[in-house]
Amino acid sequence: MKLGPLVALVLCAATASAGRLDWTGSAACGTCHPAELAAWQATPHASTRTRFTERPPSKCLGCHATGEAPAGPAIAVEVGCEACHGAGAAYSPDDIMRDRPVALAVGLADLSTPKARTALCMSCHARQTRERAFDPGAPVHPVRK
């Protein structure tokens, strides 16, 4: 089913800012993308919670959580699927996800170019915080198609 431009515009306006119910969580993403979820689970992004002995301060959640932190609520202390791809409730239904222009219009982040991916990664990885250098070109969740 294709959505008309007016419907897409209404959906886009309704999801302009993400609330708690707009986030689906990485497990929900994994129901349709199990290989990507499994690959992500083996990354440091998935194990962010283990780096903290208690809930981190809001200023840390902008990079170490999924959600609207530090300005709004953090949904999960992990760098989950939606931390990079955007709050998924509006674009996760199968008919919307299969229509890329509509999915992008309602909140799916366009990470189709190396420049876009690098810009997103560097919003958190701009300074050296680890022993090895950050490679913005390295795949976050490498999956063979």
N, C-alpha and C positions, 0 to 999 in steps of 0.2 A: 504494500500500500504506500503510495507516494503522498506526502503532505503538501498541500498547496502553500504558496508563499505567504498568504495571510495567516494561516494556522502556524506556520513556522515563526512568523513575526510575533504572534501572540505568545507562543511558547518561549521564544527568546526573551521577550519582555518580562515574562513571569519568572524567569530564572536568572535575571540580571545579577542578583547577588545571592550567594549560596547560604542557605540556612541549614540547621542540623539535619533536617529530613532530606536535603538534596544530596547528601553523601551516602553512598551505598556500601562502602568498605571493600577492601581488597578481596575478601572471600567471595563476595557477590560477583566481582569481575571474573574471578576464577571459574565460575560456573560455565561461562562461554569461552574463556581463554585459559584453560588448565595448564597448557605448556608454559605460557608466559608467567602464570602465577607460581608454578613450581620453580622456574628459573629465577624469578624475583626473590622467592623465599630463601635462596642460597646467597643473596647479596647482603652487604652491610645495611642497605636501606631497610630491609625487613627486620633486622635485629636491633634497630635503634633503641628500643625500650631497654635492652639489656645494658646499655651504656650508662644508664641513670639508676641510682639506688632508690630514688623517689621521683615523683612527677617533676619534670624540669620547669624552671621559671618560664613565664609567657614569652620573654624575649628569645628564648631558645627554640620555642615551638614553631616559629616561622620556618625553620629549616629541618627540625627534628621531629616533625609531626605532619599529619594530614588534616587539613581543615583551613579555617580562616585566621589562625594565629599569626602574629600576636594581636591583631585587631579584634578577632572574634574567637569563637570556640575551636579548640583542637578536637577533632573527632577521634583520632588515634595517635598514640606516640609511636609512630612508624612513618617512614617515607613511603607511603602506600601508592597504589596505582593512581589514585585521584590527586595525589600531591603534584604529579606531573601532567596527568591527562585531564584534570578538572573534575569537579563534582559530577558524579555520574547518573544521578536519578533521571535527569531529563533525556540523556542520550543513550542510556543502557537498554531500553526496550529493543528487541531484535529488529523490528521494522525501521526504527530510527537509526540504529547502529549500521544497518546495511545501506543507508542513504547518507553517504558522507557529507554532502553539503548541508543537509538538515542537522545531522549530528554536530557538525562544526557550529552551526547557527545557534544551537541550544546549549553549547558549553564544552564540547569536546575540544581540547587544545590541539592546534595544528602543529604537530612536531614532525612534519614530513620532510623538512630540510635540515641538513647539518647545522646551518646557521640558527634556526629556531631551537633545535635541541641544545646547542652550545649556550645560547642566551639563557635558556631555562636553567640548565645545570649551573652556570656561573652565577646565578642569583644567590645560590648558597655556597658554591665552591670557589668563590672569588679569591679567597685567601688560603694560604697553605695551613691546613690543620692536621695533616697526617704526615707520616714519615715518607711516604712515596708521593710523587707528583700526581696531581689529578689530570686525567686524560679525558677531555670532554667528548672526544670522538669514540671512546670505548662504549660498547653496547651496555645498557643498564640491565637488561634481561635478554641475553642472547638466546634466540630460539631458531632452530632450523625449520624452514617451511617445507 
